[in-house]
């Protein structure tokens, strides 16, 4: 895997503090962070230590025989610092070689290896360039931990670095329903900024469950949209994924001949204008940083006429065109844009008519005869977030149990 967190360890094999750190490393840090962090050891023998540089040479000779033997040698010799002298160092090498099944003379013959000595000198020069003067000195990326740090301190430093290198996702309308399921799924791999409009209690429970950062945002408000992007910049400094999920149904279902302009304006502002212009700001940011991904959660209502929900259908149809426009414009900037069209999904938005939908599904409305769940949409977002669809920008992803199919 491509580890974005590197822990570089400058150590001296004649150093008591290095012995303490090595135990910390083997017993805790390596088991905890293996696979997530790249650990690099650098030889840094101190000039006042009489046999540490020779011990470093021996370690490298062991590694030339078999990868991993030098790690065992490091532990072996560090645990015997107090009983090792320049005269007994070679006895220690013979002991370890015998235990490792290595011919001791093959190690001792290489003690004057100029190439290995030069590599150790290069480690020392590199350490000096980074300001290393004591051992152990450990850099978590570029943050130094020097000599007598605790396990808690170095662990916190690594966890902080891992958090800073995780991708960042904004999920609008994340306090409940489809948005909540998406936020929960993305929190496994991303730093999530989850927006809510009025349900602070639901947002706080999401934050407690996932660690998501929450931000109040009325998506219809330009000030709130700008504040959301500013909040994300200050918290994380980057944006890798925007999920335009926030939306609303009309407050009353009225026949198109009775629907009001007030209801039309409210839905257009929330369902279309809001995500369209939030995407504009996010897209500029993503283009500046070299790429990103954007998902719009629309609806089967973008192409399905419901005459008692005209304003909702029009808002979603417009959002589908917004997807096509942004996908076309942003492809050159390495920003992929997708449309997710959920069908009949079990959320509180349809709770009042859920039983009617269940009956229609049972009677054949959907080829797959079950109602969709929020998790079905979240799994689709997961595929986008993981880059599995990066060559499919502009794609419409129907999450509808086959509703979009036409059959005779």
N, C-alpha and C positions, 0 to 999 in steps of 0.2 A: 504494500500500500504506500501511498505518497504521504509520509509523515510531515506535517507542517510545523511540528514542535520538535526541536532538537535540543537534547541535553548533552552538553560537552563537559567532560570531567577531566580536569588537570590534576593528576595525583602523583605522589612520590611514594615508592614502595618501602621507604624507611621512615614513614611518617605515622605517628600514633593517631593523629586525627584522621588520616586516610584509612587506617584500620577501622576506626569507628564508622566512617562513612561507608566503607565497603560492605560492612555488615548491614547497614541501613539500606544500601542499594540492593543487595542480594535478597534480603528478607522481606523488603517492603516495596521499594520503588519499582524494581524490575517486574515482580509478579503483578503489581497494580497497573502499570502502564505499558506492559509488553504489547506490541502491536499498534499502540496509539502514539508512541513517542519513539524517536530515534535517539538511542544512547551512543555517544562517541567517547572513547577514552583517549586521552592525550598524555604521553609520558612527560612529566615535569620534575625530574630529579633536582633537588635543591643543592646548591654548591657546597653547603656545610655537611652534607650527608655522605659518608665515606664509601658506601657500596650501593647506593640507590640506582645510579646510572647503569652499573653492571647488572643489577637485577632487572632493569628495564630491557637491556639487551637480551638477557636470558628469556624473558617473557616473549619477546618477538621471535626468538629462535624456536621456542615451543610452538608458536602460532604458525610458523612455516611448515612444521611437520603435520599439524592437524588444527583446523580452525576450532577455536574454543579452548585449547590447552592453555593459552595465555591467561584467560579469565581464572582458570583453576590455579595457575601459578600465582596470580595476584593475591588470591585469598590465602594460599598456602604460605607465602612469604610474609604477608602482612600479619598473619596470626603468630609469626615466629620472630617478630622484630627484636624482642628483648633478648633472645638467645642467638641472634645472628650477628656475625662480625665479618669483616672483609675476608678473614681466613676461613670461616665456616660457611660462607655463602655458597661455595661450590659443592659442599656436602649437602646443603639444602637442595640444590639443583639436581644432584644425583638421586636423592631421596624421592623427590617429586617425579623425576623421570621414570624411576623404577615403578612407582605407584601407577603412573600413566601408561606403562608398557612401552616406554621409549628408551632406546639405547642411550645411556648418559653421555658417552663419548661423542655422539653426534651433536649434542648441545655444546659441550665444552670446546669442541674443535672450532665452533663458530664465534667464540667470544670476541675476536678481533675483526668481526665483519664490519667493514667500513660503510657499506650501504645502510646497515641498520643503525650504526652510530650517527650517520648523517640524517637519517629520518628522525631520530630522537632529538638531535640538535634543531631540526626544523620545527618540531613540536615546541621546544623551548623558546625559539624566536617568535613563533606564533603567540605563545602565552604572554611573552613580554609585550608584544604589540597590543594585546588586549588588556594589559595592566595587571597580569597575574604576578604576584610576589609571594603568596603563601599557598599551602596546600592543605586540604583540597580546596580548589576554587572550581565552582560549578556554574556554568552559564545555562540558564533556561532561555533558549533563543539568545537574546542579548542581555538578559537580566542576571547579574552576578550574585552568587551566594558564596561567602568566603569563610573558610576554616571551621568555625564553631557554630554553624547553623543547626537547627533542629529538624527532625523528620517532618514535623508539622509545617515548618516554614518552607521547606523545599517542595513538599506535596502541594501546599497552597499555591506556590509559584507555578508549578506544572499545570495544576487545574486552571489557574487563571489564563495561562498561555493557551491551553486547549479551548477554553471558552472564547478567547479572542480570535482564534483561527476557525471556529465553527462558522458555517455559512449562516446568513441572517435572512429571515423571512418575515414579511408583514402579512398577517391574515386579518382582513377586515370583517367585522361582524362575527367575532370569534367567541363570544360569550356563551352561545348556545347553538343548538341545531347543527347544520352542516359545517358552519365555521368552527364550532368547538371541536368537532371530530377531526377536521383538518389540522387545527392547532395541536391537538394531542398527538396526531401522527407525526407532524413535522418536528415536534419538540424532541423526538428521539435522536435527531441528527442536526437540528438547527437551533440557533438562538431565535426565538419567536417573539415578535411584537404583535400582540393581540389587541384589536380594538373592540370597544363596546360603545353604545350610545347612552343607554339609560340604566342598564342592569349591572351596577357596580358589584353587587353581591355575587352574581354569576361570574363576572370577570375575576374577582378575587379568588373564587374557588378554583377557577382554571389556573390562575397563577400558582396557587398552592399545590395543585396536582401536577403541573408540568414545569414550573419554573419560568413560564413565559412572562415577559414584561408587558404590562397592560397600559393602554393609552386610550383615554376617552376621545371619541371622534364621531361627530355627525358628518358622515361622508358627503352630505349635501352642502356643507359649509367650506368655502375656500380657505378660511382661516384655520379651521380644524384640520383640513388636509395638509396645509403647509406645516402646521404644528406637529402633525404625525411624522412627516419626513424629517423635520428638525429633531424631534425626539429620538428617532432611529439613528440619525447621524451622531448625536451626542452620546447615545448609549453604546453603539457598536461600530460606528464609523464606516459602515458598508451596507449594501443591500444586494442580496443575491436572488431573492424570489419575492414577487408580489402576488398575493392571491386576492383578487377582487371578488369577495364573497358577499359583503354587506348589501342588503336590499330589503325591500318591504313589499307586502301585498297591499292592495287598496283597503282602506278602512271599512268600506261597504261595497258589496258586489251589486252594481247597478247595470241595467241594460245600457248598451252603448247610446241609446236615444235619451237616456236620463242622466248619464254620467256627467260630473261637474268639472269645470276647468280647474278648480282648486285641487281636486283629487288628481287630475292629469298632471298639473304642475308639480305636485308633491312627489309623485312616482317618477316622473322624468328627472327631477333634480336628484333624487336619491338613487335610483336604479341605473341611470344613464349618465347624466352630467357629472355626478360625483366620481364614479369609477373612471370615467373617461379622462377627467382632468387630474385625478390622482395618478393615473398611469402616465400622463404627460410629464409630471414632475419626477416620478420614479424612473421613467425611461431616460430622461436626460442624465440622471445620476448614474444609471447602469451603463449608458454609453460612455460616460467619462471614465468609469472604472474598468471598461473593457468587456463587459458582457453581463448577462443576467437572464432571468426567466420570469415570465408574467403569465398568470392563469386568470381568466375571467370565468366566473361561475354564472352562467346564464340560465336557460330553462328551455324545455320543449315548447314553452309558450312563445318562444321567439319565432316559431313558424306554425303554431297551432292556434287557430282562431277560437277564442272564447268570448262571445259577445257580451257577457256580463263581467268581463275583466279586461276591457279594451285597453285601458291605460297601462296595465301591467304587461300585456302582450306587446304593445308598441315599445315600451321601455326596454324590454328584453330583445326585441328585434333590432332596435337601434344599437344595443350593446354588441350584438353579433357582428354588425358592420364595424364597430369600433375595433373589435378583434382583428378583422381582416385588414383594416387600415394600419394598425400598429404593427401587425406581423409583416406587412409589406415594407413599411418604413424602417423598421428596426433590424431587419435581417442583416443589413450591411454593418451593423454595430454589434453583432454577435449577441443579440437579445432575442430569444425565442418567445413567441406569444401563442397561447393556446386558448381554445374555448371548450369549456366543460358544460355539457347540456344535461343537467339532471332531469329525470322524469318525475314520477310520483314517489317522493321520498318521505319517509315517516318523520315528520318534525312537527313542532307546535304550530307552524304556519298552516298546516292542513288539518289540524286536530278536529275542527268543527265539521269537516266533510270526510274524515278518514273512513268511516264505515261505508259511505257511498262508493269511495274509490275501491275499497276492499271487495265490494260486491261486483263492481265492473271488472276488476282484475280476475276474479273467480270465473266470470262469464266470458273471458277471452280477450279483454282489452290489451293485455300484454302477452307476447309470446312466452316470456318467462313469467310464470304465474305467481309472482310474489311482489310485494311492495318493496321499493328500494330502501336502503338504510343509509344514514349519514356516512357510515364507514365505507360504503361503496364509492362515494365521491372522494373520500379521503385517500383511498388506495390509488385513485387516478392521479390525484395531486402528487402522491408519492412517486409515481413513475416520472412525472415531469421534474420533480425536485431532484431525482437521482440522475437526470440527464439521459434517460432511456429513450426520450423522444426528440432529442436535439436536432435531428434532421427532418423534423416534421412540423416546422413552424407554420402557424395558421391553421393547424388541424383542428377539426371539430371532434370532440370525444363525447359520444353519446353514452350516458350512464342512465339508461332508461328501460332496461329489461326487454329491449327490442321494439319499443314503441315506434321508433322512426322507420321501421321496415314496412314496405308496402307489399302486400301479397293478395293473391286471388284465391 
